[in-house]
Amino acid sequence: MISDEKLQELLNTLCVNETEGFDLGILCSSVASIKLRDASVVPPSARTVDVIKLLQTSQRGAVVIMTSEIVGIFTERDLVKKFFDLKLDDPIKKHMTSPVKTVSPTDPLVYALTLMSQGGFRHLPVLQDNVLLGVISVRDILDFISQKILGLVT
């Protein structure tokens, strides 16, 4: 598998050069083009039941697990995949996905989509200078692309 650094370099090159038959303009927009969702954040010691309730009440598909930095993520998909092994009073650190891939606001959307596709996940925290700015999802990117195509976003 190609390294993240090599992948980012390749995709950045594609965004600079014209690709025959395919307009990468939309996909080369930066992550900052998307309105970031506020991240739901909990410490690794949070009880699993409380994190599940937070998923429900926040209307977010992911909860970021943090100390002074991101240590994991817990998503709706994690809940479904791990349902029968979950113990509701366990700390979420027992059930979170770690390590977590992240993107920066300056990364192109095609890089974020490729990370999600290769990793089989739908949410990415957005970091700038190790500060969590929010979370983007595949749906956020699809919404942006469809709005851009329809001329609803400039």
Backbone as CSV, one residue per row, in Angstrom:
resi,resn,N_x,N_y,N_z,CA_x,CA_y,CA_z,C_x,C_y,C_z
1,MET,0.845,-1.178,0.000,0.000,0.000,0.000,0.893,1.244,0.000
2,ILE,0.437,2.263,-0.662,1.183,3.508,-0.804,1.145,4.300,0.510
3,SER,2.242,4.926,0.860,2.294,5.704,2.105,1.419,6.950,1.979
4,ASP,0.972,7.461,3.125,0.145,8.668,3.140,0.871,9.846,2.496
5,GLU,2.163,9.969,2.756,2.929,11.080,2.210,3.024,10.984,0.689
6,LYS,3.294,9.774,0.184,3.394,9.563,-1.260,2.041,9.791,-1.923
7,LEU,0.980,9.323,-1.277,-0.371,9.522,-1.796,-0.702,11.004,-1.887
8,GLN,-0.404,11.743,-0.839,-0.685,13.176,-0.827,0.098,13.884,-1.940
9,GLU,1.343,13.494,-2.119,2.169,14.084,-3.175,1.576,13.788,-4.557
10,LEU,1.171,12.553,-4.779,0.587,12.160,-6.061,-0.698,12.930,-6.337
11,LEU,-1.565,13.017,-5.339,-2.843,13.706,-5.525,-2.641,15.210,-5.712
12,ASN,-1.688,15.795,-5.010,-1.386,17.216,-5.209,-0.888,17.468,-6.628
13,THR,-0.091,16.547,-7.160,0.399,16.662,-8.531,-0.764,16.608,-9.513
14,LEU,-1.700,15.710,-9.281,-2.879,15.619,-10.144,-3.686,16.909,-10.128
15,CYS,-3.756,17.547,-8.975,-4.531,18.777,-8.860,-3.853,19.948,-9.573
16,VAL,-2.556,19.885,-9.754,-1.828,20.951,-10.424,-1.852,20.732,-11.941
17,ASN,-1.711,19.481,-12.359,-1.675,19.156,-13.781,-3.076,18.832,-14.290
18,GLU,-3.310,19.134,-15.547,-4.590,18.823,-16.165,-4.659,17.317,-16.419
19,THR,-5.763,16.696,-16.053,-5.948,15.269,-16.269,-6.934,15.092,-17.413
20,GLU,-6.521,14.394,-18.449,-7.332,14.239,-19.656,-8.673,13.583,-19.351
21,GLY,-9.751,14.254,-19.757,-11.082,13.679,-19.674,-11.737,13.737,-18.313
22,PHE,-11.083,14.314,-17.330,-11.675,14.347,-15.996,-11.329,15.662,-15.322
23,ASP,-12.350,16.406,-14.945,-12.138,17.692,-14.285,-11.998,17.472,-12.784
24,LEU,-10.805,17.658,-12.291,-10.544,17.467,-10.866,-10.760,18.734,-10.055
25,GLY,-11.218,19.806,-10.698,-11.363,21.086,-10.016,-12.106,21.000,-8.702
26,ILE,-13.258,20.353,-8.711,-14.058,20.248,-7.488,-13.309,19.443,-6.428
27,LEU,-12.737,18.320,-6.854,-12.052,17.446,-5.894,-10.742,18.048,-5.394
28,CYS,-10.232,19.028,-6.112,-9.000,19.686,-5.677,-9.281,20.868,-4.757
29,SER,-10.556,21.161,-4.532,-10.908,22.173,-3.530,-10.349,21.713,-2.188
30,SER,-10.028,22.660,-1.339,-9.452,22.299,-0.045,-10.535,21.839,0.931
31,VAL,-10.122,21.104,1.917,-11.023,20.674,2.990,-11.702,21.895,3.614
32,ALA,-10.996,23.023,3.653,-11.553,24.253,4.226,-12.760,24.768,3.445
33,SER,-12.966,24.273,2.228,-14.125,24.674,1.427,-15.431,24.174,2.026
34,ILE,-15.325,23.146,2.839,-16.500,22.525,3.451,-16.730,23.135,4.819
35,LYS,-17.991,23.376,5.120,-18.325,23.838,6.472,-18.098,22.668,7.429
36,LEU,-17.127,22.832,8.307,-16.783,21.759,9.242,-17.871,21.600,10.297
37,ARG,-18.129,20.360,10.647,-19.036,20.076,11.752,-18.245,20.171,13.055
38,ASP,-18.886,20.720,14.072,-18.253,20.711,15.390,-18.032,19.262,15.801
39,ALA,-16.935,19.022,16.456,-16.633,17.665,16.899,-17.202,17.432,18.293
40,SER,-17.781,16.267,18.474,-18.137,15.811,19.813,-16.882,15.162,20.375
41,VAL,-16.456,15.604,21.551,-15.184,15.164,22.119,-15.405,14.641,23.536
42,VAL,-14.751,13.505,23.831,-14.773,12.941,25.186,-13.382,12.433,25.531
43,PRO,-13.108,12.276,26.831,-11.828,11.685,27.233,-11.885,10.161,27.102
44,PRO,-10.739,9.492,27.056,-10.706,8.036,26.926,-11.386,7.310,28.089
45,SER,-11.559,8.000,29.210,-12.177,7.371,30.380,-13.706,7.438,30.348
46,ALA,-14.285,8.149,29.380,-15.752,8.267,29.306,-16.375,6.879,29.181
47,ARG,-17.505,6.694,29.837,-18.186,5.399,29.761,-18.780,5.212,28.362
48,THR,-18.710,4.000,27.885,-19.221,3.669,26.558,-20.684,4.068,26.418
49,VAL,-21.494,3.822,27.428,-22.917,4.170,27.355,-23.101,5.679,27.157
50,ASP,-22.261,6.483,27.790,-22.367,7.935,27.652,-21.968,8.387,26.244
51,VAL,-20.996,7.708,25.656,-20.568,8.041,24.296,-21.669,7.671,23.294
52,ILE,-22.315,6.535,23.523,-23.419,6.124,22.650,-24.566,7.128,22.754
53,LYS,-24.872,7.580,23.951,-25.913,8.604,24.123,-25.521,9.894,23.419
54,LEU,-24.232,10.248,23.472,-23.746,11.450,22.801,-23.890,11.326,21.285
55,LEU,-23.604,10.148,20.745,-23.816,9.929,19.312,-25.276,10.210,18.946
56,GLN,-26.163,9.743,19.781,-27.590,9.902,19.520,-28.034,11.360,19.642
57,THR,-27.655,12.016,20.710,-28.159,13.373,20.969,-27.455,14.445,20.143
58,SER,-26.212,14.209,19.764,-25.461,15.230,19.021,-25.764,15.205,17.527
59,GLN,-26.425,14.164,17.084,-26.686,13.963,15.658,-25.398,13.999,14.845
60,ARG,-24.370,13.419,15.411,-23.081,13.269,14.748,-22.835,11.770,14.579
61,GLY,-22.071,11.428,13.567,-21.773,10.024,13.327,-20.500,9.553,13.984
62,ALA,-19.814,10.481,14.679,-18.532,10.132,15.282,-18.278,10.974,16.519
63,VAL,-17.578,10.380,17.459,-17.118,11.073,18.657,-15.596,10.933,18.686
64,VAL,-14.914,12.052,18.856,-13.456,12.054,18.915,-13.035,11.853,20.360
65,ILE,-12.083,10.950,20.562,-11.569,10.654,21.895,-10.235,11.384,22.034
66,MET,-10.164,12.278,23.058,-8.975,13.129,23.194,-8.451,13.193,24.617
67,THR,-7.156,13.345,24.686,-6.470,13.819,25.896,-6.008,15.216,25.479
68,SER,-4.708,15.447,25.447,-4.213,16.706,24.873,-4.096,16.580,23.349
69,GLU,-4.303,15.362,22.844,-4.294,15.082,21.414,-5.330,14.013,21.116
70,ILE,-5.601,13.800,19.846,-6.568,12.768,19.458,-5.942,11.400,19.708
71,VAL,-6.664,10.562,20.461,-6.171,9.211,20.728,-7.059,8.147,20.101
72,GLY,-8.263,8.541,19.660,-9.151,7.574,19.041,-10.411,8.232,18.524
73,ILE,-11.252,7.407,17.930,-12.546,7.858,17.423,-13.524,6.704,17.618
74,PHE,-14.767,7.030,17.899,-15.815,6.021,18.030,-16.966,6.476,17.150
75,THR,-17.369,5.605,16.223,-18.379,5.964,15.238,-19.584,5.040,15.316
76,GLU,-20.626,5.432,14.590,-21.806,4.569,14.489,-21.410,3.194,13.961
77,ARG,-20.487,3.173,13.020,-20.032,1.897,12.454,-19.338,1.052,13.523
78,ASP,-18.540,1.690,14.391,-17.916,0.954,15.497,-18.986,0.333,16.391
79,LEU,-20.034,1.097,16.654,-21.123,0.621,17.505,-21.750,-0.636,16.915
80,VAL,-22.027,-0.610,15.627,-22.655,-1.762,14.980,-21.692,-2.952,14.944
81,LYS,-20.439,-2.706,14.560,-19.468,-3.799,14.438,-19.143,-4.444,15.778
82,LYS,-19.142,-3.642,16.845,-18.700,-4.143,18.146,-19.857,-4.371,19.118
83,PHE,-21.081,-4.250,18.643,-22.262,-4.256,19.497,-22.271,-5.398,20.525
84,PHE,-22.041,-6.609,20.091,-22.156,-7.750,20.992,-20.983,-7.868,21.967
85,ASP,-19.907,-7.153,21.699,-18.747,-7.174,22.602,-18.695,-5.970,23.538
86,LEU,-19.594,-5.006,23.333,-19.578,-3.792,24.151,-20.074,-4.066,25.566
87,LYS,-19.372,-3.491,26.491,-19.842,-3.451,27.878,-20.057,-1.974,28.172
88,LEU,-21.288,-1.628,28.470,-21.681,-0.227,28.548,-20.928,0.574,29.602
89,ASP,-20.458,-0.072,30.658,-19.719,0.650,31.693,-18.212,0.717,31.417
90,ASP,-17.759,0.042,30.356,-16.340,0.107,29.987,-15.960,1.529,29.603
91,PRO,-14.716,1.908,29.839,-14.246,3.181,29.275,-14.200,3.048,27.749
92,ILE,-14.502,4.117,27.064,-14.574,4.078,25.598,-13.232,3.699,24.978
93,LYS,-12.140,3.903,25.698,-10.826,3.556,25.135,-10.733,2.068,24.795
94,LYS,-11.567,1.231,25.410,-11.565,-0.202,25.096,-12.217,-0.494,23.750
95,HIS,-13.012,0.431,23.242,-13.793,0.171,22.035,-13.519,1.143,20.893
96,MET,-12.711,2.171,21.141,-12.455,3.182,20.111,-11.547,2.621,19.020
97,THR,-11.567,3.260,17.879,-10.647,2.951,16.796,-9.429,3.852,16.952
98,SER,-8.258,3.250,16.890,-7.021,3.983,17.048,-5.932,3.237,16.280
99,PRO,-4.997,3.925,15.656,-4.832,5.366,15.531,-5.855,5.958,14.561
100,VAL,-5.946,7.276,14.563,-6.928,7.995,13.764,-6.218,8.766,12.654
101,LYS,-6.696,8.606,11.429,-6.199,9.422,10.311,-6.852,10.796,10.439
102,THR,-6.120,11.828,10.067,-6.634,13.202,10.106,-6.236,13.928,8.829
103,VAL,-6.887,15.056,8.586,-6.524,15.926,7.473,-6.386,17.342,8.000
104,SER,-5.753,18.180,7.192,-5.649,19.600,7.529,-6.602,20.376,6.621
105,PRO,-6.928,21.617,6.973,-7.838,22.408,6.142,-7.299,22.667,4.731
106,THR,-5.982,22.602,4.568,-5.392,22.884,3.252,-5.310,21.650,2.351
107,ASP,-5.563,20.475,2.896,-5.530,19.258,2.083,-6.661,19.280,1.057
108,PRO,-6.419,18.745,-0.141,-7.502,18.677,-1.123,-8.537,17.612,-0.737
109,LEU,-9.769,17.840,-1.154,-10.834,16.887,-0.860,-10.524,15.493,-1.406
110,VAL,-9.842,15.440,-2.542,-9.508,14.138,-3.120,-8.606,13.339,-2.173
111,TYR,-7.760,14.011,-1.422,-6.914,13.329,-0.442,-7.771,12.770,0.693
112,ALA,-8.702,13.578,1.201,-9.587,13.120,2.272,-10.411,11.923,1.810
113,LEU,-10.973,12.009,0.608,-11.781,10.902,0.073,-10.949,9.636,-0.107
114,THR,-9.721,9.798,-0.559,-8.854,8.634,-0.768,-8.497,7.982,0.561
115,LEU,-8.195,8.782,1.577,-7.936,8.209,2.909,-9.145,7.412,3.399
116,MET,-10.332,8.004,3.234,-11.554,7.332,3.680,-11.789,6.041,2.908
117,SER,-11.593,6.088,1.605,-11.802,4.910,0.770,-10.821,3.794,1.122
118,GLN,-9.557,4.129,1.222,-8.543,3.119,1.542,-8.697,2.570,2.953
119,GLY,-9.101,3.436,3.892,-9.213,3.006,5.281,-10.557,2.399,5.642
120,GLY,-11.539,2.552,4.761,-12.863,1.993,5.028,-13.612,2.723,6.131
121,PHE,-13.415,4.044,6.224,-14.138,4.821,7.239,-14.770,6.041,6.598
122,ARG,-15.671,6.691,7.334,-16.472,7.776,6.767,-16.283,9.123,7.442
123,HIS,-15.452,9.200,8.467,-15.254,10.456,9.210,-13.770,10.735,9.382
124,LEU,-13.410,12.016,9.239,-12.024,12.439,9.434,-11.975,13.699,10.287
125,PRO,-11.249,13.655,11.379,-11.004,14.892,12.123,-10.116,15.824,11.294
126,VAL,-10.371,17.116,11.437,-9.583,18.130,10.736,-8.747,18.858,11.787
127,LEU,-7.427,18.804,11.615,-6.487,19.410,12.558,-5.678,20.507,11.880
128,GLN,-5.426,21.561,12.635,-4.483,22.588,12.193,-3.601,22.929,13.386
129,ASP,-2.301,22.727,13.218,-1.352,22.953,14.306,-1.758,22.185,15.564
130,ASN,-2.150,20.933,15.372,-2.575,20.028,16.453,-3.807,20.500,17.211
131,VAL,-4.580,21.404,16.620,-5.840,21.861,17.207,-6.978,21.264,16.386
132,LEU,-7.927,20.620,17.067,-9.076,20.021,16.399,-10.048,21.118,15.972
133,LEU,-10.241,21.243,14.653,-11.144,22.258,14.121,-12.560,21.725,13.917
134,GLY,-12.663,20.429,13.714,-13.959,19.803,13.468,-13.773,18.452,12.812
135,VAL,-14.870,17.940,12.259,-14.866,16.635,11.612,-15.586,16.776,10.272
136,ILE,-15.057,16.095,9.248,-15.780,16.021,7.982,-16.159,14.567,7.728
137,SER,-17.218,14.395,6.972,-17.676,13.055,6.617,-17.775,12.932,5.109
138,VAL,-17.896,11.708,4.642,-18.108,11.472,3.218,-19.352,12.230,2.764
139,ARG,-20.378,12.228,3.579,-21.616,12.921,3.207,-21.377,14.427,3.047
140,ASP,-20.576,15.014,3.918,-20.256,16.443,3.794,-19.599,16.733,2.445
141,ILE,-18.680,15.854,2.048,-17.976,16.039,0.775,-18.939,15.860,-0.391
142,LEU,-19.779,14.832,-0.330,-20.762,14.620,-1.402,-21.728,15.790,-1.508
143,ASP,-22.180,16.299,-0.366,-23.074,17.467,-0.380,-22.380,18.666,-1.036
144,PHE,-21.115,18.890,-0.697,-20.358,20.000,-1.281,-20.251,19.834,-2.795
145,ILE,-19.891,18.625,-3.238,-19.733,18.368,-4.672,-21.056,18.587,-5.403
146,SER,-22.148,18.062,-4.870,-23.437,18.216,-5.562,-23.867,19.687,-5.586
147,GLN,-23.641,20.421,-4.495,-23.976,21.840,-4.484,-23.104,22.638,-5.451
148,LYS,-21.849,22.245,-5.549,-20.928,22.913,-6.474,-21.372,22.668,-7.923
149,ILE,-21.729,21.439,-8.231,-22.176,21.096,-9.579,-23.449,21.871,-9.930
150,LEU,-24.351,22.008,-8.970,-25.599,22.711,-9.206,-25.435,24.231,-9.154
151,GLY,-24.232,24.693,-8.829,-23.959,26.125,-8.788,-24.457,26.809,-7.522
152,LEU,-24.729,26.026,-6.484,-25.222,26.585,-5.230,-24.105,27.075,-4.333
153,VAL,-22.866,26.660,-4.628,-21.674,27.057,-3.883,-20.670,27.591,-4.892
154,THR,-20.007,28.675,-4.517,-18.997,29.222,-5.435,-17.616,28.825,-4.999
